[in-house]
Amino acid sequence: MSWYKKAITQKEFYEFYGYSGLSKEDLQKNPTLFYNMIEHLNYIREYYLQYFLKEIPGELEYARYETIHTNEETLNIIDDLINNFSYDDFEKAALYFANLYWRDELIGGAAWVEISQWADKLWKIGEIPQALYTPNLMQQVLNTVFIIDTIHSLQHNTNMALIDLPENEARWLGVALEVVKHIQTPYQASQLSNNKELMRYLRNQDELRQLPTKSHADIYVNAFEKLIQSCLKENDDYEAVKKLQRINEQILSYMDLNAGAYLAQALQKIIDLDPYPSINKRLSSLLKIMVPYIVGRKWFRHNLNIFEDYLNIYQDLYLGEELVGGMLAAIKNQNELKRTFKFEKLDYFTISKGVYNYLLNLEYSWMLEDFTEVEE
């Protein structure tokens, strides 16, 4: 291809799942939808291939430092592979990830075997030609959808496959992956994509099946509620910890203002159900873990409505002081680091005047003594 797509936007990500919900019959009857879907899949395929062409040899570079008992001859062969890496080398990379002894499961190893294998499949499936519907062409479309969706699943399960996408897509990708896991119809995905043509077609399908429509907020809140409930009700403690870790790494680390507001609504819905003591205990643990992630977000410290929502949630479980104290400590530590070491990339943390005045009228006012990091 002569073109190169610079980024995958959040709307285009959801668009993929809207298109994925179209049946063979839908696409056979609608040549325009079929054409647009093929164009969309080719864009995503090319973008991911360009990414893997850099990311996989970049990971393979760790073989020299993060593997055990690898002889110099093998390391030199790997160096040559890295220096001349092409799409045809994904399969070779998978073999090295599989057969070398990696020190750390987070570097190289089994996860990167799968990533390389699916990158190889994405390459070998080929670009989809723009042509009239045929069963063979439709099968290539379905296979491409399956491969891309599997790559998304690898990211969801490992937080490795797409974490370094070049336009910082990771800032929304974890949340988006969780949302599409829980959406109830393809129309909901099309809503989030804002693709008018796709929305019109899929909305008609939902109406024919008499399915209720949901707003953007409802879709996000529902996804977050299901994610949190699956963690709270997990019988296996090890699996519960893994789910907690996923919430931390893929959701809380990258939330924007809207997602932060939706998460608060989901938490409040769970609390309003008056959960059992054992569930409440696990929910309290989750809220404690969330503190450093939430307080580090400007949208939390500067948006009074969202701040109030979270404080009410924490107060419901007698954790209000922990949230406020965590926020003030984070501000102090961040700003001391910035002043002492002059780290230009560090943000200067403050709270808004509205949040400050709100706290002054609560039982936490004593914690604000000598606090000056307030933005007018």
N, C-alpha and C positions, 0 to 999 in steps of 0.2 A: 504494500500500500504506500502511496506517496504522501498521505496525510498522517498526522499524529495528533491525537486528542490530548489536550493538556491536562485534563482532570475529569473525574467522574463526580458530578454533583450529587447531593443528597436526593434531589428530585429525580435525577436520572437513575439512581439506584432503585428507588421505589417504582419507577417506570418499568424496570426490568421485571419486577414481580407482578405488575399489572399485565404486561404482555404474556408472562408465563402462565397466567390464568386463562388465556384464550385456548379454546379447543381446536382440534383439526378442522371441524366443521365451521367454526367461526372464521378461521383464517382462509379456508377455501372459498367462502362466500364473500369475503372482504379483501380484495387484492390490495387496497391501499394500506389497510392494517398490516397485512402480510409483508408488504414492501417496507413499511416503517419499522416493523419488528426486526426484520433482517438487518436493516441499517443500524438499528440500536445494538443488536447483538455483535455486529462486526466492530462497532466502536469500542464496546467494552472488551471484547476479545483482544483487539490490538493494543489497547491501553494496558491491560494486564500482562500481555506478552512483553511489551516494552519494559514494564516494571520487573518481571521475573528475569529478564535478560541481564539486569544489573543486580538484582537482589540475590539470586541463587549463587552466582559466582562470588558475590560479596560474602555470603555465609560460608561458602567453601574455603575462603581464605583462612578461616579459623582452624582448619585442619593442621596447620603448622604449629599452632600454639595450644590447641585444646583437644588434641588426641594423644593417645598413649600407644607406644610401641609401633609408631609409623616410621618406616625407614626413609632415609634421605632420598633414595631413588623414587619412591612413591610420591613423596612430597614434591619433588621436582616435576614429575609428570602432572601432578595436580596444579602446580604453578603454571605450567604450559597451557593446561586446559583453561584455567582462569583467564590468562592473557589473551586467548583466542576464542573465547566462549561464544557460541552461537546457539540458535534455537535447537539445532540438532543435538546439542550436548546436555539437554535437560535429563535425558535417560542416564547418561554417564554420571552426572552429578548425583542422581538418586542412588547409584551403586556405591559411590564413595560415602555418602551419608549413611548407608546401610551397613557397610562392611568395616569401616574404621571404628576404633574404640574411642568414643567421645567422652570427655571428662564430666560434662554437665548436660543434663537432659534438656536444658533450655538453649543449648547451642548445638547445631548439627543434629545428627541422630534421627530417630524415628519420625519426628514431626516433619523434618525437612525431606525425608524420603517421600512422604505423601505429597508434600507441596511440589516437589520436583516432578513426581509422576503425573500429577494433575496438570502442571504447566506443560508437560510433554503432550498430554492428551489434548490440551487446548491448542497447541501448535499443530498437531497432526490432524485435528478435525478440519482444519482449513477454513479459509474465508468463505462465507456463504454467498453464492452468486445471487444477484438480483434477477429473478426469473419468475414466470408464472408457476402457480402451485402445482407440484407433483408429489406423489407419495415419497419418493426418494429425497426430494428437497426438504419436505416437511420433516423427515427423519433426521436430516442433518441439523435442522433448526432445533428439534427436540434434544438431540445429543449435545448441542452447544449449550442449551439452557441447563441441561443436567450437569455439565462440566463446570460452568460458571457458578451454579448454585452450590456444588460440592466445594469449590474454592471458598465461597462465602462461609460454608459450614466449617471448613478448616480454620478460618479466621475466628469464627465464633467459639470454637472449641479450644484453640491453642493460643489465640491472640498473637500469632506470629505471621500468618500467611500474607496479610495485606497491611500490617501495622505501619510500614514505612512508605506507603504510597506518597508520591512526591509533593502533592499539593495539600498535605496534612489532612487527608480524608479521615484519618483515625479520630479526629475531633468529633465526628458525628457517626462514624461507622458502627461502633459498638452498640449505641442506642438504636440505630436503624436495624441492625441485625436482630436485636431483641424484639423490635416492633413487628418485623415481617414474620418472625416465628409465631406470633400470636394473632396476627390479623385473621379475620374470619372469612373474608371474601376477597377476590382479586380487585373488586371495585374499591375497597378500602386502600389498597396499594396505589391504585390509580388516583385516588383523591390526594394522597400525599405527594404524588408526582406532579399534579396539576396539569397533566396532559389532557386537554379538553376532549379531543377525539376519543381517546381511550376511556375517559370518564363517562362520556355519553353512552358508549356502547355497553360498558360493563354495568352502569347504573340500570339500564333497561333490563339486563339479565337479572339483577337483584330484585327489581320491581316485579318481574314475571314470577320469581320464586317467593315473592312477598317477604323479603328479608328487610329488617329495619335498617335505616341509614344511621351512620354515626358521624359525629364531628371529628376533626383532627384531634381535639383534646380527648374525646372519648376513646379513640383508637390508642393513643399513647398511654392514657391512664390504665386502660384495660391491660395493655402489655406489661406495664410496670407492676400492676397488682398481681398478675399471674406469676411473674418472675419472683416477686418477693414471697408470695404464698408458697411457691414450690420449694423455696429455701426454708421457710418457717416450718413446713409440714414434712420435711424430709426426715425419714426414720433413721437413715444411716448418717451418723455424725460426720464421717469422712466426706460423704457426698454433700452434706450441708455446708461443710467448710469450703469445698470446691465451688459451690454455687455462690457462697459469700465472696469468694475470691473473684469470681467472674463479675459480680456486681461492682466490686471495687475497681477492677482493672479495666473493664470494658464499658461500664456505664458511668459510674461516678467520676472517673478521671477525665471525662470529656464532655460532661453535660453543659449545654448552653442554658440560657434563661428559660426558654419555653420548656425544655425537658426537665429542668429543675423544678418548675412549677407543677408539671404533671406528676413528677415523682412524689411531691408533697401531697397532692390530691390522692394518689394511690395509697400512701401510708396512712392518711387520715381515714380513708375508707376501711382499711384493715383494722385500725384502732376502734372505729365506730362499731365494728362487729363484736366488740368485747371478747377478744380471743381468750382461749384457755390459758391458765397460768404458765404452762410449759411453753406455749407459743409466745406468750408475752415475754418470757425470759429470753427466748431466742431473738425476739424483735428488739428488746433492749440491747442485746449484744450487737445486733446489726446497727442500731442507731449510734452506739458508741464508736463502732468502726467507721461510720460515715462522717463523723465530726471533722477530721482533718481534710477530707475531700470537699465537704460542703463549705467550710469556713474559708477555704482558699479561693472561692469563686467571688468575683466582684459582684455578680448578679445577686448573690445572697447578702453581701454586706451593704449593698447600695439600693436595693429594692425593698422598700418597707413592707409591702404586701407579702412578698415571698418570705422575708425575714419573720414576719408575724406568723405565717403559716407553719414554718419549721419550728419556731419557738413553742407554739401551741402543741405541736406533736411531741416535742421533747418534754414539755411540762406534763403532758398526759401520762408519761412514764417516769416522772420525777427526775428528769435528766436536764432540766432547763439550765441549771448552773453549769453543767458539763459543756453544754453547747456554747453558752456565752463566754465562759472561761476559756474554752478551746479557741474561740474566735479571737479573743484579746491576746492570748498567748501567741497565736499564729501571726498576728499583726506585729507584735513586739519582736518576735524572732526573725521574721522576714525583713523588717526594716533595719534591725541591728546588723544583719548580714549585709544588706545593701550599703549601709553607711560604713561598716568596718572594712569590707573587702572591695567596695565600689564595683559590685557586679552589675554591669549595665543591663544585662538581660533580665535581671530580677525586677519585678514590678514593685512599686511602693504601695503598701497596703494601707487602706483607710476604711472608715465606715462613713456612711452618709450622715448629714445633719439630722435627717428624719429618724434614722435608726438610733442615733445617739440620744436624741430627745425622748424617743420611745422608751429606751432602757432607763433613762433618768427617772421615769415615773413608775418603775417596777422595783421589785425586791433586789434586783441586781445592780442598783445604782452605786452601791458601795464599791463594786468592782471597777467603776470608771474613775476612781480617784487618781488624779494626775494623768489621766488618759487624754492625749492631745491629737491623736491621729484621726481627725475628723475633717471630712471634705465638705466645704460649704456648698 
